[in-house]
């Protein structure tokens, strides 16, 4: 599994990147054929003083792609809620496939 982290409108510090990579490794527990995970972090409302932090996660599995976008006041919170959502999507898809067989 390759992990690609991209930032938009800011430079991420090493602590944030390590946090994301550690959390992404947990995805292997829910599906063993994950090819690639892309994480996009960006600031929204740059003009205003209050900036929302947006985290997008794309997970590529053979014949399936999952995408989640969440925003909040911190990147960690946005990423955590997006990761929970993508884990739920993966679980539901896996249950559907297993129910068919």
Beta strands, then each sheet from edge to edge (+ up, - down):
strand 1: 2-8
strand 2: 34-44
strand 3: 52-61
strand 4: 64-72
sheet 1: 1+ 2+ 3- 4+
end
